């Protein structure tokens, strides 16, 4: 497995508002995609190292909502809200992500799943409404490191499924 992280600052008109995180995972694309789209899987790996997740509502469909709280290792709770805006199984997911419905600072993310032999490359492109919000996410919340840790958690989770099978 390998991962790559880059700040795309300066590459296009929107690039000063973007973060790109990617990782190659040695697992079939369908399994990686399913781990991103079924709440029983998401609750096992979502978030940076040390975080856990409590889901209040989950409906994976365009216009559906995932309403949840991320619990930080220091005990801080982070309310989160996602609505999916595009789903192309098993290739692409687009979503709007904020703290709550109508969050003015919500950001867009596009996840791309590319089969590469026995592996899957996942790219997570996040576009913030403003450069200031992107910079705050990086500097105050460790968005790039947290995104890399989240994809590392996904890789470990699907690797465990391949080795030991999924728990239902």
C-alpha positions in Angstrom: 0.0 0.0 0.0 1.1 3.5 -0.6 -0.4 6.9 -0.1 0.1 10.3 -1.6 -1.0 13.6 -0.4 -0.7 16.9 -2.1 -1.9 20.4 -1.7 -2.9 21.5 -5.2 -2.3 25.2 -4.5 -1.6 27.2 -7.6 -2.6 24.7 -10.3 -6.0 26.1 -11.4 -8.5 28.8 -10.5 -10.1 26.6 -7.8 -6.8 25.0 -6.7 -6.3 27.4 -3.8 -9.5 26.0 -2.3 -8.7 22.3 -2.8 -7.1 19.4 -1.0 -6.3 16.1 -2.6 -5.6 12.9 -0.7 -5.1 9.6 -2.4 -4.1 6.0 -1.5 -3.6 2.7 -3.3 -5.3 -0.1 -1.4 -4.6 -3.8 -2.3 -8.2 -4.8 -2.5 -10.9 -5.1 -5.2 -12.6 -1.8 -6.2 -16.0 -3.2 -5.3 -15.0 -4.0 -1.8 -13.4 -0.6 -1.3 -16.5 1.1 -2.7 -18.8 -1.0 -0.4 -16.7 0.0 2.6 -17.5 3.6 1.8 -21.2 3.1 1.2 -22.5 0.8 3.9 -22.9 2.2 7.4 -21.9 -1.1 9.0 -18.5 -0.7 7.4 -18.1 3.1 7.8 -18.6 2.9 11.5 -15.6 0.6 11.8 -13.0 2.9 10.0 -14.2 6.4 9.3 -12.1 9.3 10.6 -8.5 10.0 11.6 -6.6 7.9 14.0 -8.2 7.6 17.4 -11.7 8.8 16.3 -14.9 6.9 16.6 -18.3 7.6 15.0 -21.9 7.5 16.2 -24.5 7.6 13.4 -27.9 9.2 13.9 -29.2 8.7 10.3 -27.8 7.1 7.2 -29.4 6.7 3.7 -26.9 6.1 0.9 -28.6 7.5 -2.2 -28.4 10.8 -4.1 -30.1 13.3 -1.8 -29.7 10.9 1.2 -28.1 12.0 4.4 -25.5 10.7 6.8 -25.9 12.5 10.1 -23.3 11.5 12.6 -20.9 12.6 15.4 -17.1 12.0 15.3 -15.7 11.5 18.7 -12.1 12.7 19.0 -9.5 10.9 21.2 -9.5 13.9 23.5 -13.3 13.5 24.2 -14.3 16.4 21.8 -17.5 15.6 19.8 -17.7 16.9 16.2 -21.2 17.0 14.6 -21.0 16.0 11.0 -23.5 16.0 8.1 -23.1 14.6 4.6 -25.5 14.5 1.7 -24.6 12.6 -1.5 -24.9 14.5 -4.7 -23.7 11.9 -7.2 -23.2 8.1 -7.0 -21.7 6.0 -9.8 -21.2 2.5 -8.5 -18.3 1.5 -8.1 -16.4 4.4 -9.6 -17.4 7.8 -8.0 -19.1 9.5 -5.1 -19.7 13.2 -4.8 -21.0 14.7 -1.6 -21.5 17.9 0.4 -20.0 17.8 3.9 -20.6 20.2 6.8 -21.5 20.3 10.4 -25.2 20.4 9.8 -27.8 20.9 7.1 -27.6 24.5 5.6 -24.0 24.9 6.9 -22.6 27.9 5.0 -19.1 26.5 5.3 -19.9 23.0 3.9 -17.4 21.7 1.4 -17.7 19.4 -1.6 -15.8 16.2 -1.9 -15.4 13.9 -4.9 -14.2 10.3 -4.3 -12.9 8.4 -7.3 -12.2 4.6 -7.2 -9.9 3.4 -9.9 -9.2 -0.4 -10.4 -5.5 -1.0 -10.9 -5.0 -4.8 -11.2 -5.6 -6.3 -7.8 -5.6 -2.9 -6.2 -7.8 0.2 -6.0 -6.6 3.7 -6.1 -8.9 6.1 -4.2 -8.6 9.8 -4.7 -10.5 12.2 -2.4 -10.7 15.8 -3.8 -12.1 18.3 -1.4 -13.1 21.8 -2.6 -13.8 24.4 0.1 -16.0 27.5 -0.5 -13.0 29.8 0.1 -9.3 29.7 0.3 -9.5 30.9 4.0 -11.7 27.9 4.9 -9.3 25.5 3.1 -6.3 27.0 5.0 -8.1 26.8 8.3 -9.0 23.2 7.7 -5.3 22.4 7.0 -3.8 24.5 9.7 -6.3 24.3 12.6 -7.8 20.8 11.9 -5.0 18.9 10.2 -7.2 18.2 7.2 -4.5 16.7 5.0 -3.0 14.5 7.7 -6.6 13.5 8.9 -7.6 12.6 5.3 -4.5 10.5 4.9 -5.2 8.8 8.3 -8.8 8.2 7.3 -7.7 6.4 4.0 -5.1 4.4 6.0 -7.9 3.3 8.3 -10.0 2.3 5.3 -7.0 0.3 3.9 -6.5 -1.5 7.1 -10.2 -2.3 7.4 -10.6 -3.8 3.9 -7.3 -5.7 4.3 -8.7 -7.2 7.5 -11.9 -8.2 5.6 -9.9 -9.9 2.9 -7.9 -11.8 5.5 -10.6 -12.6 8.1 -14.0 -12.0 6.4 -16.5 -9.3 7.2 -18.5 -9.3 10.5 -22.2 -8.6 10.0 
